[in-house]
Amino acid sequence: MATVDKNSVRAEIDHLKQDFEKLCAEGKVSAEMRALMNSMLLIVELILSIFLEKKTRKDNKNSSLPSSQTPKDETSKSSSGSKGKGKEVSGKLSNARTKSTVTIAQAVTCDVCGQSLDQTPCLEYERRTKIDIIFEKVVDHVDAEIKECPNCNTTVKGSFPEDMPGPLQYGNGLKAFAIHLIISQMVALNRVQKQISAMIGAVISEVTLLKFVWRLYQALENWETQSIEAILQSPSIHVDETSFRVDRKNYWIHVYSSGGTTLKLLHRKRGKEAIVDLNIIPRYGGVIIHDCWASYLSYDHCGHGLCGSHLLRELTFIVDSNHYRWASNMKKLLQETCRKVAKRQEKCLTDKEYVNLQKRFRNILTRGEKELPAILPKPKGKRGKMAKSDAHNLWERLKKHEVAVLLFAKDPYVPFTNNRAERDLRMAKVKQKISGCFRRQQYAHAYCRISSYLQTMANKGVNPLVSIQLALTGEIPGVNFDRGE
């Protein structure tokens, strides 16, 4: 049996059409049979356009499917892993004391003749360096004097420091280290216990570790309020959402990112109800960049920018599955425009260039309409929408949201993709993969707020241990904090 694929099926259908048209031209087909066959052929075309493209497997390159759910591409050089250096952390702030010593290795005698070199001046030095970490447990005891007044016999006791309210407490350095392991490194509580026990020789209970986290969560309340106000004042923000398991129920983390600020908020719902309760987008008047989620598009008081990466992946799928020329041309147009805008210092096209871009965009869609098979009208009495192929849906979305698709070429504050929001949410999925879910909702909220703060400070190049210690001591930098200041 010959191999059957979508190209061979379409070839057979075309051959059948030619034979039928030949019979019609010879007058061998009645008008009723001709109308019936035309309707049948139209239905066959619709079935082909909807179901044959499903043969093309979706992955992270042609759809929104994450990389973790797609097979690894062994042909790519980057498949062995990322070799990025990450953000360089340097500057005035430091989370550790550095003890540096210099020892002189004297040249006493000549290795050849044995001549004494005590009085010979040194020409230069050759340095070798060793860097090491010495783990030490620092214990500070404060003994308050207790005296009896000789005049009135009153017992008087000396004052303890404000950070020592009880008989035993842990310092901010230890707290920052524990919180860093739990939130940033996503280490399980029992493993954090063992790690700290190996360092200080004492076991800290899980309840105490969670108290550290909860205290930092409360200390960051004002920071979160300031971050929301900063986001509301920004010209554009990235928004996205991802599922998050809490107490065996499905919650959603909503992220709002702009500039160096990242803000993640937890809510039980995903769509309009969550957006209203969080009350950021309803108060925002700039441009929101997203992946065409209908709940975001329902707010017409602000601008919209659609993620170009999502569109390119969908266009790639259409090209791979149907070989439509309009999809290939649209993909080239978006990629070409993205490169052109990226090279510009002003990050936008001129008015004349933007008008030409619109003409090319609309011309491609016009040709695409002719290339796509027609959609049958909905039969009378049938409820719901008619089934459409992915190609039809994408074509309609591009036509309806032309302004949002091309806004990156007109507004310098609107980037081509929404990758910033997706990167900010990525570690939350890693956290869920490691721990499964949060048992209590309050600690899920704490994770969102603390991780938002740490990501924001990391965007500014601040060490996470330093960031936590600053928050615990009430010295949180403002949202516009700059290390160079």
N, C-alpha and C positions, 0 to 999 in steps of 0.2 A: 504493500500500500504506500502510495506517495506521501511525503511529509505534508501535513496540513498546518498552515499558519495563517495569520491574518492577511498577508499579501496574496496567498493563493486563493483564499476565500473571496477576497475582493475581486480578484481576476475572474473567478467563476461567475460572480454576480454581474460583472461588466459584460462578460460573454453572453450571459442570459439576457441582459438588456438589449444587446445588439440583435440577437435572434428574434426577440419579441418585437422590436421596432421594425425589423425586416418583414415579419408576418403582418404587422399592421399596415405597412406600406403596400403590401400585395393585396390587402383587403380580405385577408383570411381570418380576421379577428373581429368579433362584433363589438359595438360600442360599450355594451354592458361588461363584456369580458375585459376590454381594454381598461375601463375604469377600475375594475376589481384588481387587475394585475398591477396597475400603477399604485394603488393603495397598498398592496402586499409588498411591492418593492420598496415603497417608502418606509414601511414598518421594518423590513429587513435592514435597510440602511441605518435606521435608528438603533436597532439591536446591535449592529456591528459597531456603531460609534460609542455605545455605552459599555458593552461587555467585552469586546475584543481588547480594548486598552487595559482591562484588568489583568491581562496576561503579563504586563510589565510589572515587575516586583518593585514596590516602593522601598526606598532606603533613605538615609540621611542626606543624600545628594540630590534627590528629586522630590522630596516631600519634607514635611515637618517632623518625621519620625526621628527620635534622638539617636545619637551614635551608639549608645549602649544597647539598642534593640536592632542593630543592623550588623551584618557580618563584616569582619575586618577586611580591608582592602590590602592584600599582600603585595600588589603591584606598585603601591605608592611608597616613595622613599620615606615619608613621614609616618608610616605605619609602625615603625619601631618605637615611636613615642616622641613626645615633645622635648626639645632641647633648649627651650627658652630659659633665660636667666631670671625672669621675674623682675619685679620692681625693686630697684636698688634702695636700700634703707640706709640712710646716712644723714648726718646733720647734728644739731646741737643736742637733741634729746637722746638719752641712752638709758637702757634698762639695767646696766651693770656697771660696777666700778672696775676700772682697768688699772692694774698694777704693772708698771713697766720698769724694768731694771736693765742696766747696761754694765756688763762685765768686760774688763780689758784682759785679753789673753796676751801677755807680754812675750816678746821675743828676747830671750835672755842671752843666748849664745848662738854663734854661727853654726849651722848644721854641717858645714864643710871643714872649716879650719878650727873651730872651737873658740874663736875670738869673742871676748865679752862685748855685749852690745848695750850695756847699761847706760853709757853716756852718748849713744848714737841716737840722733833724732828720728822720729817716726815719719815716714814718707806719706803713708795713707793707711786706711783701714779696710779690711774685708769683713763684712758682717754676715753672720748667720743667725736666724731667728727661730725660736720655738714658741708656739702658742699653745696654751693648755688651759683647762678649766678645773678649778679646785672647788669641790662641793663642800661647803661647811655650814653647819647649823649655828645660827646666831641666836643666843639667848640673852635677853636683857632683863635683869632683875632690878626692880625699884623698891627699896625699903623705906617706907614712910616712918619717920620718928613719931613715937607716942610719948608725950610728956605730961606731967601734972603741974599746973600753975601753982607756984608756992604762995601766991597771994589769995586766990579764991578756990584752990583745989580742983579746978576744972581740967578735965582730960583733953588735951589738944593733940591732933594728929596732923602730920604733914600731908600736902596735897599730891595726888597722883596725876600723871599726865592725862590729857583728855582722851588719848587713844588707848588707855588702859583702864576701862571701866570696871573690870571684874578681876577675879583672882588669876585667870588664865585667858589669854587671847592670842590670836595669830596675826602676824604682821601682813601688811598689804602686799609685800613681795610674794609670800606664800599663797595668799588669796589669788593674786593675779596669775600665778603659775597654775593653780588648780583650775581656775576658770578658763584659762587658755587651753588646757588639755581637754576640758569638757566641751567647750563651744567651738574653738577654732580647729583643734585636732580631732574632735569627735571621739574621744577615748571613753570607754565605759567607766561607770563610777567605781566599780570594784578594782579595775586596773589603775585608776587614778589613786585609789587608796594604797595599793601596793607600791606604786611609784613614789608617793610621798613618804610612805613608811620606810622605804629603803633609804631615803635621803635624811629624814629627821629622827628616825627610830621611834616613831609614835604613829598609831593608826587614827586617822580622822574619820569619823562616822559619815555615812552617806547623807544623813540629815544635815550635818554641818556643811558638807560640800554644797548641797542644794541651797543652804542659807547664804553661802557666798554668792551664788548665782542670783538669788532673789534680791540680795542687797544691791548688787550692781544694776539689776533691772530697775529698781526704784531710783537709784542715783541718776539714771539716764532719762528720767521722765521729762525734765526740762529740755534736754538735748533733742529728744524726739519732737517736742513742740516747736523748737527753733528750726529743726530740719523741715518740718511740714511748711512752715512759713517761707523758708528759703526756696522750697520747691514751687510753691505757689507764685513766687516772684520770678521764676526762671522763664525764658522765652519758649522752651520746649522741654518735655519730659518723656522718658521711656516708661511704658507701662506694660505689665505682663502678669500672668498668674500661673500657679502650678499647684497640683494637689498635694496634700500633706496629711498623714494619718495621725490622729489624736484620739486616744482612748477608743481605738478600734472603729472610729468614725472618720469620714472623709471631710477634711477641712481644706481651705485654700489659702495660700500665701500670695498676697498681692504686692507687687513691687513697684515703686515709683523712684526713678533715678534721673538725676540731672547734674551735670558738672561733676563735682567730686562727692556729691551726696547720694547715698543709697538708703532707701527706707522700705522695710518689709513689714507688712501688717497681716495679721491672721484673721480670717473670717470663716464662718460656717458655710457661706454661699460663695458662688463664683461670679454671678452676673450682676444685674442691675441692683438687686437688693444690697449686695456687698458694697458696690460703688457708692450708693446713697449713704449707707451707714458709715463708711470710712470718710466720706465727705471731703475728698480732695479734688476729684475731677469736677463735681458740681460747682466748685468755687474757682476753678482754674480757667483762665482766659487765653492761654497760649496755645501751643500745638502739642498734641499728644501723639506719640509714635507707637504703633501697635501692629498686630498681625491681622487686622480686619475683623476683630471680634465684634459681633453685632451690638453687644452691650455698650461698647465704647462709641460706636458710630451713632448711637441714639442721642448723644449729646452734640447738638449742632451749634452751641454757643462758643465752642472752641474749635481750633483747626485740627486737621487730622493728617498724619503722614503714615503711609503703609510701608511695612518692612519690605525692602527690596530683596533680601535673602529668601524670604518665603516665596515671593513671586518668581524668582529665578529657579528655585527648586521645582515649583509647580510647572513652570514652562519647560524645564528639562524633562519632566515626566511626560508631558504632552508630546514633546518632540520624540522621545524614545518609544512611546506607545503608538502614536498616530502618524508621525513624520509630517505634521502640518507645517507648511512654510511660514505661516503667519506667526506661529509660536517661536520658530527659530529666529525670525526677523525681530520679533519683540524682545527676545532675550539678548540679541546682539545690540539692539538700540539701548536697552537699559544698562548693559555692561559698558558700552561705549560712553554713555553720558556720565555714568558713575566715575569712570577714569578721568574724564575731562574735568568734572567738578572737583575731584580730589587734587588735581594738579594746580587748580586756581588758588591764589592766595585769598581771594574774597569768598571762595567756596560756593559760588553760584554762577549761573549763566547770565549773559546780557539779555536785555529784553528781546532783541532781534533773534538771538540764538534760541531763546525759550519759545518764541512763536514758531520757529522752524521745527523745534522738537515736538510741539503740539501737532503740527501738520503731519509729520512722519508717524507719530503715534496713532493719529486718527486714520491715516491712510492704511496702516497695517491692520487695524481693526476692521476697516471696510473690506479689505481683501479677505480677512479671516472669516467674515460673515458669509461670503460666497463659498469659501472652502468648507465650512462646517455643514453637515447635513441638516436639513430642515427638521424642526420639531413639530410633531403632530399636534393639532388642536385638541384640547381636553374634551372628551366625550360628555354629552349632556348627562347630568345626574351624578357624575363622578366627583368625589370630594378630594381635596388635597391638590398638591402640585404634580405636574407631569415630571416623570423621571428624565434627567438630563445627564449628559456625560460630564466628566471632569473638565473637558475642553470647553464645553458650552458654559459651564459655571464660571470658569476662569475668564473667558471672553467677556461675559456679562459684567463680572466684577471690575475688570479693567476699564470697560466702557463707562460704567456707572461712577467709579471713583477715580476718574482721570486726574482731577486736581490733587487728590491725596497721593496718587502714585508718583506724580511728577513734582511734588512739592520740594523734594530734596534739591532739585535743580534751580529752584527759584528762591527759597529761603535759606540763607547761610547757616541758620541755627538748626536746621533739620538735616540729620544724617541720612544716608541711604538705607541703613539697616536698623533693626531693633536688637542687635546683638548685645548691646550693653545690658538690657533688662534680662536677657536670657543668661548671660554670664553671672549676673547677680543672684539668680535663682538656682544656679547649677549646684552649689554646695549644699543647698537645702535638700536636694534629691540625694546627694551623697549621704547626708546625715540620716535620711529616712532609710536608705539602703543598709546602713550600718546598724542602726538602732531599732529599725522596724517602725516604731511609732512612739509618741509621748504618752505616758500614762495619765498625765493631768494637763488640763488646758492651760493653767497658769504658767507652767514651765515652757509650753510651746510658745506662748506670747513672749516669755523672757528670752527664748532663743532667737526669735525674730528681731526683737529690739537690740539685743547685745550684738548679734551678728551684723545687723545694719550699721551699728556704731563702729565695729571693728573693720568692716569693709570700707566705710567712709574714711576712717583714719588711715587704712592701708592705701587708699587712693591718694592720700597726701604724703605717703611714704613714712608713716609713723609706725614703729614697732608695736605689735599687739600687746606685749607685756607692759610697755610704757603707757599705751592707751588705757589699759585696765587700771593701772595704778593711778593715773591722773583722774579717772572717773571716781575711784574709791576715795580719793582725798578731796573730791569736790573741785578739782582744778581742770574741768573739762574745757578744752578749747572750743571756740565758737565754730559754727558751721562753715565760716569763711576763713578758718584758721589756715595760715600759710607758714610753712617751716622756715621760709626765708626771712620772715619778719622778726 
